Amino acid sequence: MSHIDYSVFQLINHLAVSDRFLNPLMIFLAEKAQYFFFAAILFYWFYPKPNNRKMIVEVILSVCIALSLNGVIGHFYYRARPFVAHHVNWLIPHARNASFPSDHATAAFVIATAIWIWIKRDGWIWLVLAAGIALSRVWTGVHYPLDVTAGMLIGVSVALAVHYLVVQSDKLNKLIERTIGMYESVEGTILKKTNMLRKR
């Protein structure tokens, strides 16, 4: 498996030489595209559409669980990054920490999947962007294909599992709705005070 993984890594990473005109895009995806997902969380939270906030609560729960799983896996199984173990086309700076699984791929896919569950049309766009991030992490030499594949599987599985638990559990549903209600109560109070100050 590791031999196949490294062979596929070489094929993708060599594109940084043969198709170097795409390197700026891949560097951007590898380093900056994750911020689109953080912006998406804020956008959907404040966009006035039914169930958006419930979706974002699921997103945040899923991200926390998925990245915690990554931390546990990385603690018990250390895999050196490609640029540490091999001569690679290394396009972006990165710490020499554990390579498996990819946090970037996990976070991107868990958010994209959680959005896809609720809003299919938007979700497909986010899944394509998540795939671009996963590819770019191999292209730029900081992950093996198996690292990003594992991240994808963890992200997708956790998002689906969290949604299933929320749907099946009345108590969890009520807790989420109560939490959102408390937030909206505070938000409404702040907005009222802000409007009153503006009118003075």
N, C-alpha and C positions, 0 to 999 in steps of 0.2 A: 504493500500500500504506500509506504513512504517513498519507494522508488518511482511509482506512478505519479505520486503527488509532486515530487521534485521534477519529473519530466514535464508535467503540465505547467509547473511554475516556470521552467526554462522557456517553454514555448510562449507563454504570455509575457514574461519579463523581457524577452528578446524583442518584443514589439516596440519597446522603448528605444531601440536602435533602428529597426527596420521601418517603423512608422513614427518617427520622432516628432512629426508635425502635430501629433495628438498628445504629446507630452504635457503641454500647458493645461489642456483639458483634464488629463488624468491627475495631474498634480493638484488642480483645483478640486476635483472630486474627492481625492484622497485626504486633503487637508481642510477644505472649507465647506463642502456640500452638507456636512452634518448640521451646520447652522440653519439650513433650510428646514430641517425637522424640528429644531427648537422653535423657530419662527412659526411653524405650522401649529405647534401646541398652543402658542399664544393666540394665533389667528382664530383657530376653531373655538378656543375658550371664550373669546370675546365676540365672536360672530353670532348674532342673535338668531339662532336656528334651533328648533326643538332637538333635544338629545345630544347636542354638541358637547355640553359640559360633562354629561355622563360618559360619553366616548373618551374625553380627555382624562377623566379619572381612571378609566380602564387603561389608557395609554400609559399613564404615570405608574400605576400599579405594575403593569407588565414590564416596563423598563426597569423598575427597581428589582423585580424578581429575576429577570433575565440577566442583568449585569451582576447581580449577587451570585447567580449560578456560575457565571464566567469566572468570578473571583475565586470561588471554591475550586473549580476545575483547574485554574491556573496555579492555585496553591499546591495541589496534589500532583499535577502533571506539568512539568516545565519543558517547553520546547523553544529552543533558541530561534531567533528570527533569521530569515534567509541571509541577510547581509552580515550576520555574525558567523554563520556556519559555512557560507559559500561566497564565491566572487559573483556579485550580481550587479545589475544596472540599478543602482540605489539613487532615487531621484529626490527623496525628501528626508529631512533629518528625523531621527526617531530614537527614543531610549532603547537600550538593549535589554528590554524586559521580555516577559513571556509572550510568545507569538500565538499560542492556541488557548482558547478560540479568539476570534477577532471581535473586540468590543465595538468597533465601528460598524461592522456588518450586523452584529447582534442588535445594536441600538437602532440602526436604520430599518432593519426588517421587522423588529417588534413594533415600532411606531407605524410603519407602512401597513403592516398586517392589521393592526388594531383599527386604523382608519378604514382600510378596505372592508372590514367586517361591517362597519356602519354606513360607509359611503363608497359604494363600489366604483363609481366613476373616478372620484378623486384618488381612491386607493390604488388603482392601477398605475396612475402617474407616480405615486410615491414608491410603489414597488419597483418600477423601472429605475427610479433614481437610486433606490437602495441597491439594486443590482449593479448600477454604475459605480457606486462607492465600493462594493465588494470587488469588482474587477480592477478598479484603480489601485486598491491596496496591494494586489498581486503585481500589477503592471509597474508600480513604483518601487517594488522590491522589499516591502515591509511585512508581507504575509505570504504564506503558502496557500494554494487553492483550498486545501482541506481546512485551514483556519477559518476562511470566510464561509465555506460551506457549513461548517459546524455552527458558526455565528448565525447564519441564515436559518438553519434548522432550529436552533434554540429560540431565536426571535419569533419565528412563525409559530412554533409549538406553544410557547408561553402565552403569546397573544390570544391564540385560540382557546387555551386552557382557562385563562383568566375570564374571557368572555363567557365560556360555558359555565364556570362557577358562579358568575354574576347572574346569569340567566336562571340557573337552577336554585339559587339561594335567595329566598325572600328576605332573610335577615341582612345579607350583604347588600341586596338591592335597597332596602330601607335605609341602611347605614349610609350608602353613597348618596341617596336622595336627601337625607337629613343633613349630611355634610355640605352638599351643594346649596341646600336651602339656607343654612347658617351663613355660608359665604355670601349668598345673594342678599341676605338681610343686611349684613355689614356693608356690602357694596352699595346697596340702595341708600343707606343712611349717609355714607360718604358723598354719594352723588347729590343727595338733597342739600347737604351742607355746602357743597361746592357751588350749586346753583344759587343758593341763598346769598353766598358771598359775592357772586358775580352780579347779582341784582342790586346790591348796595352801592 
